[in-house]
Amino acid sequence: MNTTQLLRPKLLRSRARLYASQIYTYRLIGWLNSSKKRAGYGRVIRLIADIRRLTRLVDTESICVEWDQHRGLNMPKRGYSLREWRSLFARICKELQCHKVFPQLSRFHDDGKWTVEWRSNARTEWMRSTQADLREQPVTLTDAVVEVIEAATNGFIERIRECLCCQRWFAAALKTQVFCSPECQRKHYWSSSSWKAHRRAYMRRYRRIKSLPNIK
């Protein structure tokens, strides 16, 4: 049994179609939705926002070659500020330096390669937990930061979004998705001024038609 099966049991048992962004960000989404009142919640949100902004800002074809702390990093696209670019890198590095983690070999594959996962130094019990315990353990702040970095390295950081209707976090299946469910999408639309105006006009027509003779 691989790590994905251990950490995402409920999702993998679902009959609904699942996307990679939903499977591999499952633990992070769960932490975000259950930790809004925790002290470290704001730090994780800022880290996600900074990485998302930096992802949109950098140019994949332009690399910094100057001998400074930014050597080897992607330069910003034309029209974006170098000051903002440096500030984003500095904030991200400062947050990551606050966390201590260690690498753990989790699975050996048929092609001769090991899977490596990063674990928080404050949670050495990972090494001796049973499968049942591993499923139920809540992630710490450091674990959430590791999950954010995993989402960024796997290309899913842009898919982590907050629903415009219920403010719950979710992993978007599509690039244009801004609601966590069709119910939230309908609820948001029904609360809009355009829908209310359309509904008022419809009811006026309906009452006028009902008031006509020979109309039941």
N, C-alpha and C positions, 0 to 999 in steps of 0.2 A: 504493500500500500504506500503510495507516494504522499508527499507533504500536502499537496492540494486536496487529496481525499481526506486527510486528517483535519485540516483547518476549515474546509468548506463542505461539511457533510450535508447540510440542509439544502444547499444550492444544487449539489450533484444529484440529489435524490428527486429534485423537481422535474416534472415532465415538460415544463415550459422551456422554450428555446433560450439558451443562455449565451452570452457573449464573453469573450476573454476578459474584457474590461470589468465585467460583473463578477467573474470568478476570482480573478487575481487581486481585486481590491476589496474583497468581501470583509476581511478583518478590519481594514482601515475604515470602511463605511460604517461598520458596526461600532467601532470606537467613537467616531465622530458623532453618531446619533445618540450615543449613551453617555457622552462626556461633556456636554455643553456647559455644565456647571462646574467642571473641574478647573483647577488653576492652570493646567497646561494646555487647555483647549485653544485659547487665543494664539499661543505660540505655534501650534500645529497649523491652524488656519492661515497665519501669516506666512509660514514656510510654504504651504501649498500655493498661496497667492503669488509669492515671490518667484517660485520655480515656474509657475504658469506664465507669469509676465516675462521672465527671462527666456522661456521657450519660444515665445512669440517675437522676442526682440533680437535674438542672436542670428547671425548669418552663418549658415553651414559651410560656406565656401571661403570665409575669411577668418584666419587664425592669427592671434597676436604673436609676434616674433620678438618683441622687445624683452630685454633681460629684466623682468620684474615679476611680481607675484601673479601677473595675469598671462605670463608666457604659456602658449599652448592652448589658451582658451579661445572660444569663438568670439569674434568681434561683433558689435551691434550692426544691424542693417543700416543702410543709408537713410538718414532722416531721424534716427533715434539718438538719444543723448548718451555720450560717453559717461557723463556724471551718473546718470541713472544706472547704466550698465555696471559701473564699479560699485555703486551702492547696493545693488541687488546681490552681486557676488559676495560682498562683505557681510551682508546680513545673513545670507544662507550659510556661509562658512562659520560665522559666529554662533549660529544656532547648532550646527552639527558638531562643533567642538565641545558643546556642553554635554554630549552623550558618550558613554563608554560602552562599546560592544565587542563581541568576540565572534570569530567565524566558527561555524559548526558544520561538519560533514553530515548530510541528512540522507542521501540516497546514492547508491552506486548503479549506474546504467549499463545496458548491454554494450554500448560503444566504448566502454572503459573509462567513462568520465564520471566524476562525482558532482553532486549538487551541493553547493555551499550556501548556507543561510546565516545571516548575522543576527545574533541574540544579545539581549541586554545583559551587562555584567551583573545587574541587580537581580537577575532571574536565572541563577545557575540550576534551578530545579528543572529546567527544560531537559537537562541531560538524564534525569532519572524519572521523568513523568511517564505514566501509562498513557495509552492512546485515549482512554476515556477522559483523563485529566486534561490532556492537551487540547481536546475539543472545547472544554468549558472555561479554560483560563482566560480571564480578561487581559487585554494588552495594556502595558504601562505607557507612559509618555514616550519613553525611549523606543519601545516597540512600535508605537504609532509613527514616530519619526522614521524608523527603519522601513515601515510600510510605505511611507510617502516616497522615500528614495527608491524603493522597489517599483512603485508606480511610475516614477519618472524614468527609470532606466528601461522599463518595459514599454514605455510609450503611452501610458494610460493617464498621465497627470492631467491632461486636458479634459478627460472624461469624468473627473471627479467634480461634481457640481451640487449646488444647493437648490432644491426645488423652489420655483417662484411662488408656489401656492402654499405648501405646508412647511417650508423651510427645513425639510429633512434632506440629509445628504444621500446621494445615490451615484452609481456609476452609469453614465450615459451609454446606451447602446449605439446611438447615432450622433454624429457631430452636431446636428441641429436640435437635439433633445434638450429641453429646459424644464420638463416636468417629470417627476418620478413615476407617474402612472397616468393612464387615460382619465381616471376619475379626477385627479388634480387639474389636468388640462381643461376638462369640461367645467369644473368648479370655477377656475380662474376666468374662463371665457364668460360664464354666466354672471359673474360679478362685474364685468366690464361695463362701461357706460354705453358702448355701442350696442351690446346685447340688450341692455335694459331699454334703450330707445327703440330697438327693433321689437321688443316684446310689447311695449306700450302701444306702438303703432298697430301691431297684430291684434291686440285686444280691442282697440278702438274699432277696427274693421270687423272683428268678430261680433261685438255687441251691436254694431250697426246692421249687420246682416241678420242677426237674431231678432232684431226689432221689426224687420220687414213682415208684412202679412203673408200668411201661408208658409212661413218658415218655422219649423219645429226645432 
